Amino acid sequence: MPDFLKIVTLGVLLALSSKPVMAIDQAPVFDCWETERTFKQCAVTGPDGRPRLQRSYLARLGYDRDGLASVLLFNGTDKRKAQWYYVRRGVIPVPVKVMDNGPDYFEDGLARSPVGGKIGYIDRKLDLVIPAVYDGAYPFRDGVAVVCTDCTLVFDSTVTEGERSWYEGGQWGRIDRRGRVVSPFRPWEKGKPLEFN
């Protein structure tokens, strides 16, 4: 190799070696919890930021008659950020709110799902059928759900086990299963029960 090429090659190698080494980002890994058992590294975060369950774990889930299963995912280092998900084969897991220390129930065929800091409702196919536009939402009952905007989630600090929380402040109304407002929104008043016509 001529001296000129050796010098150029050495210059290129030197320049490349002086660049900072970039760390390869690894997708967060999650553990999965089931009654009395934790499965390590059962899920990783996909490119869209949503979890992907390992095939071996998906195969062992107990699916109901609608083809749904639920799973609690948490980062092994921070269990306070645990999140319940509903799972269906071939569909990316969908996060749901907590109800009675488990995943939200499907009331009137819909369950509450947090998306980007807001709450919407999913159906049993795990499709978001009512957009996530509410700051607070309660389960459907008799075809309607109580929802609020600009409200705040409050936790009962006296309860040491389980979850006890509610919403305060903001504007409150009711929606039907299609997401249409059936009781106009009005301000929340502390100490007064919500009454809808």
N, C-alpha and C positions, 0 to 999 in steps of 0.2 A: 504494500500500500504506500503510495507516495506520501512524503512528509506533510504536504499541504492537507491531504485528506485526514491524516492522523490528528493534526492539530484541530481541524474542524470537528472531527468526531469527538475528541476529548473536550472541546469547548461545549458541544451540545450536551454531552453526558454531564459535565460540570453544571451547566445551566439547569438541566432537569433535576439533578440531585440537590440543587439549592432551593427548589420550590418547597413550600411547606407540605408536609404530608397531611392529607385530608382523611379524617376518620370516616369510616363507612358507617352510616346510620343504620342501626339495626331496629327493626320493627319491634315495638313493645310486645312482650310475651305475657299471656294471661293464664291464670289457673282457673279451673272450673270447680264449683262447689255443688255437691249433691248431698243429701241427708247423710251425715256421718262419714263423708268421704270427700277428699279433695283430689282432683286430677291435675297434676303439674303440667304446665306448658301445653294446654289443650287448645289454645288459640293464639293467633298473632294478628297484629293490625295490618290490614290490607292497604293498598296504595291510596284508597279513598278515605282512610282514617277509620273505617269500620272493621270490626273484628271478623276474622275468618277462623272457623273451628277446624281442627285437624280431622281428616277423614276417619281415622280410627276412633276418635271421640264421637263424631256424628253417628257412626254405626251403632254405638252402644246406648244412645239415648232412647228413652221410652216415649214414643210418639203416641198421641191420643187419636181418637177416631177421625179427627180432622187433619191428621198429619202434622200436628204441632207438638213441640217439646219446649220446655223452658230450662234456662241455665243461668246461673249467677257467675258472672266473670269478674275477676279482680286481679290486680297486679299483686304478686306475691309480697312485694315490699310495702304496699299501702292498701290494706284491706278496707279502709274507710271509703275508698272510691269504687266500691263494688257496684255493679249495675246488672239488673235482670234483663234478659233478652228472651224473646220468642224465636224459635228456630223452626224452619221448614226445609226439607231437602231441596237443594237447588236454589235457595233464596238466601241472601246475606242476612244474618241475624239482625233483628230489629229490637232496639231498646224499648222497655216499657217502665212505667211508674211502679212503685212498690205499693202493695196492698196487703195488709195483714202479714208483713214480713216475707212476702213472696211476690211473684209477678202479678201485675194488675189482672183482674178477672175480665173476661169478655162479658160485659153486661149489654144486653140488647144487641149482641153480636159485635161490639166495639170495645177496644181497650185503649187506655191513654198511652201516648208515646212521646217522649221528649225529643225534640229536634232543634238544635242550635239555640238552646236556652228557652225555647217556647214549648208549648204542649199542643199536640193534635191527637187524632184518634185513628187507629188502624183497625182493619177488619181481619177475619181469620185467614185470609190469603196473605196477610202482612203488608197490604197496600195501605198507604196513608190516604184515607178517604175523607177526612176533615183536616184541612191544613193546620200546621202548628203555628197558630197566631195568638194563643192565650198564655198568660203568665201563670194562671192557675186553672185547674179543671178537676171536676169530680166525675165519678163513673156515671154512665147513663142509667136511668131508672124510668121505666114506663115511657120510653121513647124520647126523653129529654135529659139534658145534662146541664148542671150549673157550672158556668165558666166565669173567669174574671180577667180583666186587663189591668195593668199597673198595680197589681196586688203583690203581696209578699208572703212567702212561705215562712211560717213560724213553727219552731219546734218546742215541745214541752220539755224543759230541762229537768223536771222532777222525775221523769220516767227513765229508768236505767236500762231496762230491757225492752226490746221491741221498738216500734216506731209510733210516735204520736205527734201529728202535725196538722196544721190547718192554714188557711189563707186569710189575710187581713188587708184592708184598704182597697183602693182602686174602684173600678166600675164592675158591676155584676149583672149578669143576664142569664138566659137559658137558650140553648140551641136544640134543634131536632137532629135526627140521625143523618140528615143531609147537610148539616152545618148551618142551616138557616136560623136566624134569630127569631125565637118565638115569644120571648119576654124581653122588652127593651132594657138595655143596660142603664143602670143607675148607680149612684155612689153608695159605697158601703158606709154604714154608721155603726160605730163601736157600741156594743151593748144592745143593739136592736136586731131581732131576728130578720133574716131575709124573707120577704114575702113577695110572691109573684102572682100576678093575675092569671 
